[in-house]
Amino acid sequence: MYWEQEIETISKQALRELQQEKLIKTVAQAYKSPFYKKRFDSVGLKPEHIQTLNDLQKIPFTTKDDLRSAYPDLMVAAPKNEMVRMHSSSGTTGQATVIFFTRKDLSSWTNLVSRSLYMAGMRPGDAFQNMMSYGLFTGGLGFHYGAENLGAMVIPAGGGNTLKQISLIKDFKVAFLHITPSYALHLADELEGMKIKPASLGLKGLFVGAEPHSEPIRKKIEELYQAPVFNSYGLSEMNGPGVGFECEHRQDIHIWEDSYILEIINPET
């Protein structure tokens, strides 16, 4: 069940100490970016003022508008020659937001996705068909490298071309799909139109994301394919997929707290 048992079963006290250590390093690194240096200086905040988790409240919020106004690279906090990849949001509601990755960033992100997929039941040797688009969207490459790092056999099918997708699933005995909920339903319709029961594919699981869906929709997909459907959580501003994932029980999202500090805040108070 565990990709990294030591970190996934860490005690609460040890977790808080790890979070505190990483928070201090992260704030110091962020201060190297033009955006955060200006933002911190505007409220008289220096990196050395952040010494405990309780000091989080001293850090100003970063809003979506902040991310947009920092386009294209005002938030970069590492030398540009260390940047090896960039991803971007779609920009459908305004200026696109951009995220850059160093090799270390990519390694960390990939490991979190591997951990998520392993928790959901993927194992080395499983065939994994990635039916998400590849490109600026983080979901395609995020899952691709996470599964590959785990040891799965990745089929980078991308989106669309339903008949080809079906052929690949059948021919290579695919165990897991990464797919949008709406396309999972469309795929089932196409299969049934071909007199093929979706359950006959023998899938071990479907990872759904990139669009909202209800619990009844999840249950419908599970009934059609007779396989568990896992929710994933991520956002491009924090790597992409791999922030949190469901385990085999599929009751709630597990947030990887060794890499993210989760807060529930009323912005008005």
One Martini backbone bead per residue (centre of mass of N, CA, C, O) as a GRO file, in nm:
protein
  269
    1MET     BB    1   0.052   0.065  -0.013
    2TYR     BB    2   0.349   0.182   0.002
    3TRP     BB    3   0.589   0.393  -0.135
    4GLU     BB    4   0.655   0.567   0.152
    5GLN     BB    5   0.632   0.462   0.456
    6GLU     BB    6   0.779   0.664   0.639
    7ILE     BB    7   0.616   0.921   0.537
    8GLU     BB    8   0.313   0.795   0.544
    9THR     BB    9   0.370   0.715   0.879
   10ILE     BB   10   0.414   0.962   1.016
   11SER     BB   11   0.419   1.152   1.269
   12LYS     BB   12   0.283   1.441   1.369
   13GLN     BB   13   0.538   1.568   1.488
   14ALA     BB   14   0.728   1.508   1.249
   15LEU     BB   15   0.559   1.655   1.039
   16ARG     BB   16   0.574   1.939   1.162
   17GLU     BB   17   0.882   1.957   1.146
   18LEU     BB   18   0.899   1.927   0.839
   19GLN     BB   19   0.720   2.166   0.762
   20GLN     BB   20   0.892   2.382   0.899
   21GLU     BB   21   1.150   2.336   0.742
   22LYS     BB   22   1.022   2.385   0.457
   23LEU     BB   23   0.906   2.666   0.504
   24ILE     BB   24   1.169   2.818   0.554
   25LYS     BB   25   1.293   2.747   0.275
   26THR     BB   26   1.065   2.857   0.093
   27VAL     BB   27   1.070   3.153   0.180
   28ALA     BB   28   1.364   3.205   0.107
   29GLN     BB   29   1.323   3.140  -0.194
   30ALA     BB   30   1.089   3.337  -0.263
   31TYR     BB   31   1.259   3.604  -0.203
   32LYS     BB   32   1.410   3.579  -0.491
   33SER     BB   33   1.164   3.695  -0.604
   34PRO     BB   34   1.026   3.979  -0.720
   35PHE     BB   35   0.744   3.948  -0.603
   36TYR     BB   36   0.804   3.857  -0.300
   37LYS     BB   37   0.989   4.083  -0.219
   38LYS     BB   38   0.780   4.306  -0.254
   39ARG     BB   39   0.557   4.187  -0.074
   40PHE     BB   40   0.719   4.156   0.190
   41ASP     BB   41   0.827   4.448   0.210
   42SER     BB   42   0.537   4.585   0.231
   43VAL     BB   43   0.514   4.427   0.540
   44GLY     BB   44   0.798   4.369   0.680
   45LEU     BB   45   0.904   4.091   0.557
   46LYS     BB   46   1.123   3.831   0.654
   47PRO     BB   47   1.246   3.522   0.644
   48GLU     BB   48   1.337   3.524   0.959
   49HIS     BB   49   1.026   3.548   1.061
   50ILE     BB   50   1.018   3.239   0.974
   51GLN     BB   51   1.003   2.961   1.229
   52THR     BB   52   0.697   2.872   1.227
   53LEU     BB   53   0.378   2.769   1.163
   54ASN     BB   54   0.248   3.025   1.302
   55ASP     BB   55   0.383   3.226   1.080
   56LEU     BB   56   0.188   3.206   0.839
   57GLN     BB   57   0.008   3.464   0.911
   58LYS     BB   58   0.233   3.669   0.795
   59ILE     BB   59   0.157   3.578   0.515
   60PRO     BB   60   0.054   3.680   0.235
   61PHE     BB   61  -0.162   3.651   0.006
   62THR     BB   62  -0.221   3.458  -0.294
   63THR     BB   63  -0.364   3.538  -0.591
   64LYS     BB   64  -0.483   3.510  -0.901
   65ASP     BB   65  -0.405   3.800  -0.979
   66ASP     BB   66  -0.112   3.772  -0.903
   67LEU     BB   67  -0.041   3.552  -1.106
   68ARG     BB   68  -0.114   3.721  -1.354
   69SER     BB   69   0.072   3.976  -1.295
   70ALA     BB   70   0.343   3.783  -1.306
   71TYR     BB   71   0.345   3.775  -1.592
   72PRO     BB   72   0.570   3.540  -1.680
   73ASP     BB   73   0.840   3.570  -1.433
   74LEU     BB   74   0.813   3.710  -1.132
   75MET     BB   75   0.817   3.418  -0.959
   76VAL     BB   76   1.092   3.347  -1.008
   77ALA     BB   77   1.344   3.163  -0.778
   78ALA     BB   78   1.542   3.088  -1.015
   79PRO     BB   79   1.752   3.029  -1.237
   80LYS     BB   80   1.692   3.013  -1.573
   81ASN     BB   81   1.907   2.775  -1.628
   82GLU     BB   82   1.715   2.573  -1.438
   83MET     BB   83   1.497   2.569  -1.642
   84VAL     BB   84   1.306   2.282  -1.803
   85ARG     BB   85   0.997   2.379  -1.753
   86MET     BB   86   0.657   2.457  -1.866
   87HIS     BB   87   0.336   2.564  -1.752
   88SER     BB   88  -0.027   2.617  -1.816
   89SER     BB   89  -0.300   2.765  -1.819
   90SER     BB   90  -0.571   2.841  -2.023
   91GLY     BB   91  -0.713   3.137  -1.979
   92THR     BB   92  -1.042   3.153  -1.980
   93THR     BB   93  -1.054   3.389  -1.725
   94GLY     BB   94  -0.770   3.495  -1.833
   95GLN     BB   95  -0.472   3.520  -1.758
   96ALA     BB   96  -0.234   3.316  -1.770
   97THR     BB   97  -0.073   3.075  -1.578
   98VAL     BB   98   0.266   3.013  -1.465
   99ILE     BB   99   0.496   2.728  -1.449
  100PHE     BB  100   0.809   2.634  -1.318
  101PHE     BB  101   1.086   2.391  -1.368
  102THR     BB  102   1.300   2.199  -1.220
  103ARG     BB  103   1.446   1.905  -1.175
  104LYS     BB  104   1.363   1.886  -0.878
  105ASP     BB  105   1.066   1.945  -0.917
  106LEU     BB  106   1.004   1.702  -1.103
  107SER     BB  107   1.088   1.483  -0.905
  108SER     BB  108   0.887   1.553  -0.681
  109TRP     BB  109   0.628   1.536  -0.847
  110THR     BB  110   0.657   1.249  -0.954
  111ASN     BB  111   0.659   1.113  -0.674
  112LEU     BB  112   0.370   1.198  -0.589
  113VAL     BB  113   0.229   1.046  -0.817
  114SER     BB  114   0.335   0.768  -0.754
  115ARG     BB  115   0.215   0.755  -0.471
  116SER     BB  116  -0.079   0.780  -0.561
  117LEU     BB  117  -0.095   0.533  -0.753
  118TYR     BB  118  -0.009   0.321  -0.547
  119MET     BB  119  -0.243   0.369  -0.347
  120ALA     BB  120  -0.460   0.285  -0.585
  121GLY     BB  121  -0.289   0.003  -0.714
  122MET     BB  122  -0.048   0.048  -0.869
  123ARG     BB  123   0.196  -0.148  -1.057
  124PRO     BB  124   0.445  -0.293  -1.174
  125GLY     BB  125   0.344  -0.364  -1.519
  126ASP     BB  126   0.121  -0.195  -1.560
  127ALA     BB  127  -0.117  -0.077  -1.774
  128PHE     BB  128  -0.121   0.273  -1.887
  129GLN     BB  129  -0.379   0.494  -2.000
  130ASN     BB  130  -0.337   0.818  -2.134
  131MET     BB  131  -0.637   1.032  -2.197
  132MET     BB  132  -0.480   1.294  -2.194
  133SER     BB  133  -0.358   1.581  -2.262
  134TYR     BB  134  -0.076   1.713  -2.411
  135GLY     BB  135   0.112   1.987  -2.255
  136LEU     BB  136   0.040   2.258  -2.070
  137PHE     BB  137  -0.108   2.060  -1.929
  138THR     BB  138  -0.038   1.876  -1.636
  139GLY     BB  139  -0.187   1.594  -1.649
  140GLY     BB  140  -0.037   1.433  -1.862
  141LEU     BB  141   0.268   1.440  -1.761
  142GLY     BB  142   0.224   1.382  -1.466
  143PHE     BB  143   0.116   1.089  -1.500
  144HIS     BB  144   0.326   0.973  -1.685
  145TYR     BB  145   0.581   1.000  -1.493
  146GLY     BB  146   0.459   0.863  -1.246
  147ALA     BB  147   0.409   0.583  -1.378
  148GLU     BB  148   0.693   0.536  -1.487
  149ASN     BB  149   0.838   0.553  -1.209
  150LEU     BB  150   0.680   0.305  -1.090
  151GLY     BB  151   0.665   0.083  -1.360
  152ALA     BB  152   0.480   0.134  -1.572
  153MET     BB  153   0.303   0.094  -1.878
  154VAL     BB  154   0.295   0.354  -2.102
  155ILE     BB  155   0.012   0.503  -2.279
  156PRO     BB  156   0.018   0.795  -2.491
  157ALA     BB  157  -0.285   0.865  -2.619
  158GLY     BB  158  -0.459   1.077  -2.535
  159GLY     BB  159  -0.704   1.237  -2.699
  160GLY     BB  160  -0.932   1.074  -2.850
  161ASN     BB  161  -0.989   0.834  -3.069
  162THR     BB  162  -1.178   0.591  -2.971
  163LEU     BB  163  -1.106   0.335  -3.136
  164LYS     BB  164  -0.809   0.338  -3.056
  165GLN     BB  165  -0.847   0.321  -2.754
  166ILE     BB  166  -0.987   0.045  -2.753
  167SER     BB  167  -0.763  -0.114  -2.888
  168LEU     BB  168  -0.546  -0.063  -2.671
  169ILE     BB  169  -0.690  -0.182  -2.429
  170LYS     BB  170  -0.718  -0.469  -2.548
  171ASP     BB  171  -0.427  -0.539  -2.662
  172PHE     BB  172  -0.276  -0.436  -2.365
  173LYS     BB  173  -0.424  -0.485  -2.105
  174VAL     BB  174  -0.544  -0.258  -1.945
  175ALA     BB  175  -0.566  -0.134  -1.606
  176PHE     BB  176  -0.540   0.190  -1.647
  177LEU     BB  177  -0.710   0.508  -1.643
  178HIS     BB  178  -0.690   0.840  -1.781
  179ILE     BB  179  -0.991   1.039  -1.734
  180THR     BB  180  -1.272   1.177  -1.807
  181PRO     BB  181  -1.592   1.143  -1.716
  182SER     BB  182  -1.726   1.200  -1.994
  183TYR     BB  183  -1.541   0.999  -2.155
  184ALA     BB  184  -1.617   0.743  -2.001
  185LEU     BB  185  -1.912   0.749  -2.101
  186HIS     BB  186  -1.856   0.756  -2.403
  187LEU     BB  187  -1.693   0.495  -2.416
  188ALA     BB  188  -1.926   0.314  -2.320
  189ASP     BB  189  -2.114   0.373  -2.557
  190GLU     BB  190  -1.925   0.266  -2.778
  191LEU     BB  191  -1.899  -0.020  -2.672
  192GLU     BB  192  -2.204  -0.091  -2.677
  193GLY     BB  193  -2.224  -0.037  -2.988
  194MET     BB  194  -2.009  -0.297  -3.015
  195LYS     BB  195  -2.094  -0.519  -2.805
  196ILE     BB  196  -1.932  -0.405  -2.546
  197LYS     BB  197  -1.850  -0.450  -2.229
  198PRO     BB  198  -1.683  -0.256  -2.015
  199ALA     BB  199  -1.619  -0.488  -1.803
  200SER     BB  200  -1.449  -0.671  -2.014
  201LEU     BB  201  -1.170  -0.515  -1.987
  202GLY     BB  202  -1.048  -0.541  -1.687
  203LEU     BB  203  -1.023  -0.312  -1.503
  204LYS     BB  204  -0.874  -0.165  -1.204
  205GLY     BB  205  -0.894   0.151  -1.297
  206LEU     BB  206  -1.000   0.503  -1.262
  207PHE     BB  207  -0.875   0.827  -1.342
  208VAL     BB  208  -1.027   1.126  -1.253
  209GLY     BB  209  -1.048   1.453  -1.431
  210ALA     BB  210  -1.054   1.808  -1.534
  211GLU     BB  211  -1.351   1.775  -1.408
  212PRO     BB  212  -1.649   1.785  -1.287
  213HIS     BB  213  -1.826   1.565  -1.047
  214SER     BB  214  -2.040   1.335  -0.925
  215GLU     BB  215  -2.122   1.068  -0.739
  216PRO     BB  216  -2.322   0.937  -0.941
  217ILE     BB  217  -2.116   0.932  -1.173
  218ARG     BB  218  -1.914   0.751  -1.043
  219LYS     BB  219  -2.107   0.508  -1.000
  220LYS     BB  220  -2.169   0.467  -1.299
  221ILE     BB  221  -1.881   0.402  -1.390
  222GLU     BB  222  -1.840   0.161  -1.199
  223GLU     BB  223  -2.073  -0.010  -1.314
  224LEU     BB  224  -1.979  -0.028  -1.608
  225TYR     BB  225  -1.664  -0.132  -1.534
  226GLN     BB  226  -1.613  -0.273  -1.267
  227ALA     BB  227  -1.450  -0.021  -1.130
  228PRO     BB  228  -1.261   0.192  -0.976
  229VAL     BB  229  -1.296   0.543  -0.888
  230PHE     BB  230  -1.059   0.811  -0.889
  231ASN     BB  231  -0.974   1.087  -0.720
  232SER     BB  232  -0.814   1.394  -0.795
  233TYR     BB  233  -0.567   1.651  -0.690
  234GLY     BB  234  -0.500   1.973  -0.846
  235LEU     BB  235  -0.268   2.246  -0.943
  236SER     BB  236  -0.064   2.437  -1.129
  237GLU     BB  237   0.053   2.613  -0.883
  238MET     BB  238   0.104   2.296  -0.750
  239ASN     BB  239   0.219   2.140  -1.023
  240GLY     BB  240  -0.056   1.948  -1.000
  241PRO     BB  241  -0.079   1.652  -0.988
  242GLY     BB  242  -0.043   1.520  -0.637
  243VAL     BB  243  -0.164   1.661  -0.389
  244GLY     BB  244  -0.408   1.448  -0.415
  245PHE     BB  245  -0.572   1.131  -0.310
  246GLU     BB  246  -0.714   0.824  -0.342
  247CYS     BB  247  -0.785   0.541  -0.200
  248GLU     BB  248  -0.939   0.234  -0.192
  249HIS     BB  249  -1.193   0.363  -0.028
  250ARG     BB  250  -1.306   0.635  -0.144
  251GLN     BB  251  -1.377   0.899   0.068
  252ASP     BB  252  -1.104   1.073   0.050
  253ILE     BB  253  -0.864   1.304   0.034
  254HIS     BB  254  -0.513   1.281   0.028
  255ILE     BB  255  -0.284   1.489   0.164
  256TRP     BB  256   0.053   1.583   0.112
  257GLU     BB  257   0.198   1.706   0.405
  258ASP     BB  258   0.509   1.705   0.324
  259SER     BB  259   0.432   1.936   0.078
  260TYR     BB  260   0.161   2.043   0.223
  261ILE     BB  261  -0.028   2.315   0.359
  262LEU     BB  262  -0.336   2.303   0.517
  263GLU     BB  263  -0.600   2.550   0.493
  264ILE     BB  264  -0.884   2.702   0.664
  265ILE     BB  265  -1.020   3.012   0.538
  266ASN     BB  266  -1.148   3.324   0.632
  267PRO     BB  267  -1.095   3.612   0.454
  268GLU     BB  268  -1.273   3.810   0.654
  269THR     BB  269  -1.107   3.704   0.940
   0.00000   0.00000   0.00000
